[in-house]
Amino acid sequence: MSPGGGRLRKALTRPGDALSVLLALAKGHWYRFWFALRGRRFSAGRNLRVYGSISLRGPGSVTLGDDVTVLGVITPWTHHPDAHIRVGNNTRLNGVRFGCAQSITIGSSCRLAESHILDTDFHSTRADRNTNPDAPVRTQPVVLEDNVWVSGGAGILPGTRIGKNSVVGFGAVCVRSYPDNSILFGNPAKVVAPVEPAPDAIG
């Protein structure tokens, strides 16, 4: 049976699920229209499914790839006209909070639970931060490569790069570059184990 035939058969046997998907796709089209009407710099590829909601703020741009799924409330907030949030194909965003002043890049096939992803500290950490408006604020790009899973309560902070296939554990706080195929836990996050390879990758 062709893939299309399989999807049709599933829709006929589980009409409630099919209706839910159709409503999520319609909501995705609505957000495209609504943000364009308001002059927001937002674009999304094919089959954007929105089961939750998108709170979009700021002067920067947000780009979602094909087959992105939104669950819960996501907040792709930008804080500079040059800021850009990019999300790859087939990625699922479940209640993710973004704060972007420069660049946040999420790869394809990622799964992100309710977490915070920030490429800026927003406030200076220097001692004169309360009296000097020119005190420097750290801002560095954040990159999550393909097939990264971020658990709930995690914090992804400025300058973080997480290698492909990695898993960020519950409540982990990531602050640097981490290699591919790593399981990360702790504050600050450390590699505690390798990711088990898929069976077809062994041998």
C-alpha positions as CSV (number, residue, x, y, z in Angstrom):
1,M,0.0,0.0,0.0
2,S,1.2,3.5,-0.8
3,P,2.0,5.9,2.0
4,G,-1.0,8.0,0.9
5,G,-3.2,5.0,1.1
6,G,-2.0,4.2,4.6
7,R,-2.8,7.7,5.8
8,L,-6.2,7.5,4.2
9,R,-6.9,4.2,5.9
10,K,-5.8,5.5,9.3
11,A,-8.0,8.6,8.9
12,L,-11.0,6.4,8.1
13,T,-10.4,4.2,11.2
14,R,-9.6,7.0,13.6
15,P,-11.6,10.0,12.5
16,G,-11.1,11.9,15.7
17,D,-7.3,11.9,15.2
18,A,-7.8,13.0,11.6
19,L,-10.0,15.9,12.7
20,S,-7.4,17.0,15.3
21,V,-4.7,17.1,12.6
22,L,-6.9,19.1,10.2
23,L,-7.7,21.6,12.9
24,A,-4.0,21.9,13.8
25,L,-3.1,22.5,10.1
26,A,-5.9,25.1,9.8
27,K,-4.5,26.9,12.9
28,G,-1.1,26.9,11.3
29,H,-2.5,28.6,8.2
30,W,-4.3,31.1,10.5
31,Y,-1.0,32.0,12.2
32,R,0.7,32.6,8.9
33,F,-2.1,34.9,7.8
34,W,-2.4,36.7,11.2
35,F,1.3,37.4,11.5
36,A,1.6,38.6,7.9
37,L,-1.4,40.9,8.5
38,R,0.4,42.4,11.5
39,G,3.7,42.8,9.6
40,R,5.6,40.3,11.7
41,R,8.6,38.6,10.2
42,F,7.4,35.1,10.4
43,S,7.5,32.2,7.8
44,A,6.8,28.5,8.0
45,G,7.1,25.7,5.6
46,R,4.6,23.0,4.7
47,N,2.3,21.4,7.1
48,L,2.7,23.6,10.2
49,R,0.6,22.0,12.9
50,V,-0.4,24.1,15.8
51,Y,-2.2,22.3,18.7
52,G,-1.3,25.0,21.2
53,S,-0.4,28.6,20.5
54,I,2.4,30.9,19.3
55,S,3.2,34.1,21.1
56,L,5.3,36.1,18.7
57,R,7.0,39.3,19.8
58,G,9.9,41.5,18.7
59,P,11.4,43.0,15.6
60,G,13.5,40.0,14.5
61,S,12.6,37.1,12.2
62,V,11.3,33.6,12.9
63,T,11.6,30.8,10.3
64,L,10.0,27.4,10.8
65,G,10.7,24.5,8.5
66,D,8.4,21.9,7.0
67,D,6.3,19.6,9.3
68,V,6.9,21.6,12.5
69,T,4.5,20.8,15.3
70,V,3.6,23.2,18.1
71,L,2.3,22.0,21.4
72,G,1.6,24.1,24.4
73,V,2.5,27.8,24.3
74,I,5.7,28.7,22.5
75,T,7.2,32.2,22.7
76,P,9.7,32.9,19.9
77,W,10.5,36.4,21.1
78,T,13.2,38.5,19.4
79,H,15.0,41.5,20.9
80,H,16.8,43.0,18.0
81,P,16.0,43.6,14.3
82,D,18.8,41.3,13.2
83,A,17.8,38.5,15.6
84,H,16.8,35.3,13.8
85,I,15.2,32.1,15.2
86,R,15.4,29.2,12.8
87,V,13.7,25.8,13.4
88,G,14.4,22.8,11.1
89,N,12.0,20.4,9.5
90,N,10.0,17.8,11.5
91,T,10.8,19.4,14.8
92,R,8.3,19.4,17.7
93,L,8.1,22.4,20.0
94,N,6.3,21.9,23.3
95,G,6.0,25.0,25.4
96,V,9.5,26.3,24.5
97,R,10.5,29.8,25.6
98,F,12.9,31.6,23.3
99,G,14.8,34.8,23.9
100,C,16.8,35.8,20.9
101,A,19.0,38.9,20.4
102,Q,21.2,37.4,17.7
103,S,20.8,33.8,16.5
104,I,19.1,30.6,17.7
105,T,19.2,27.7,15.3
106,I,17.3,24.4,15.9
107,G,18.1,21.5,13.6
108,S,15.7,19.0,12.0
109,S,13.8,16.2,13.9
110,C,14.4,17.8,17.3
111,R,12.0,17.3,20.2
112,L,11.9,20.2,22.7
113,A,9.9,20.1,25.9
114,E,9.1,23.1,28.0
115,S,12.5,24.7,28.3
116,H,14.2,28.1,28.0
117,I,16.6,28.8,25.0
118,L,18.4,32.1,25.3
119,D,21.2,33.6,23.3
120,T,21.6,36.6,25.6
121,D,21.8,37.2,29.3
122,F,19.6,40.3,28.8
123,H,21.4,42.1,31.7
124,S,25.1,42.7,32.3
125,T,26.9,40.5,34.9
126,R,29.5,43.3,35.5
127,A,29.5,44.9,39.0
128,D,28.3,48.3,37.6
129,R,25.3,46.8,35.9
130,N,22.8,48.8,38.0
131,T,24.5,52.2,37.4
132,N,26.1,51.9,33.9
133,P,23.7,51.6,31.0
134,D,26.7,50.7,28.8
135,A,27.8,47.7,30.9
136,P,28.3,44.9,28.4
137,V,25.7,42.2,28.0
138,R,26.8,38.7,26.8
139,T,25.2,37.6,23.6
140,Q,26.3,34.5,21.7
141,P,24.6,32.3,19.1
142,V,22.9,29.0,20.2
143,V,22.9,25.9,18.0
144,L,21.0,22.6,18.5
145,E,22.0,20.2,15.8
146,D,19.7,17.5,14.2
147,N,17.8,15.0,16.4
148,V,18.4,16.7,19.7
149,W,15.9,16.0,22.5
150,V,15.6,18.7,25.3
151,S,13.7,17.6,28.4
152,G,11.5,19.8,30.5
153,G,13.0,22.5,32.8
154,A,16.2,22.7,30.8
155,G,18.1,25.9,30.2
156,I,20.1,26.5,27.0
157,L,22.2,29.6,27.5
158,P,24.3,31.9,25.3
159,G,27.1,30.2,23.4
160,T,25.7,26.7,23.7
161,R,26.1,24.2,20.9
162,I,24.6,20.7,21.3
163,G,25.7,18.0,18.9
164,K,23.4,15.8,16.9
165,N,21.4,13.0,18.5
166,S,22.1,14.3,22.0
167,V,19.7,14.3,24.9
168,V,19.5,17.2,27.4
169,G,18.2,15.8,30.7
170,F,15.5,17.3,33.0
171,G,16.6,20.6,34.5
172,A,20.0,20.6,32.8
173,V,21.7,24.0,32.3
174,C,23.8,24.0,29.1
175,V,26.5,26.6,28.9
176,R,29.1,25.5,26.3
177,S,29.7,23.2,23.3
178,Y,28.8,19.5,23.7
179,P,29.7,16.6,21.3
180,D,27.4,14.5,19.2
181,N,25.6,11.6,20.8
182,S,25.8,12.8,24.3
183,I,23.4,12.5,27.3
184,L,23.7,15.7,29.4
185,F,22.7,16.3,33.0
186,G,23.4,18.8,35.7
187,N,24.1,22.5,36.4
188,P,26.3,23.2,34.6
189,A,25.4,20.3,32.2
190,K,28.0,17.6,31.7
191,V,28.2,14.6,29.5
192,V,27.2,11.7,31.7
193,A,26.8,8.9,29.0
194,P,26.8,8.3,25.3
195,V,23.6,8.0,23.4
196,E,22.9,4.4,22.5
197,P,23.2,4.0,18.7
198,A,20.3,2.8,16.6
199,P,20.4,-0.9,15.7
200,D,21.0,-0.2,12.0
201,A,24.0,1.9,12.9
202,I,25.7,-0.9,14.8
203,G,28.1,-3.3,13.0
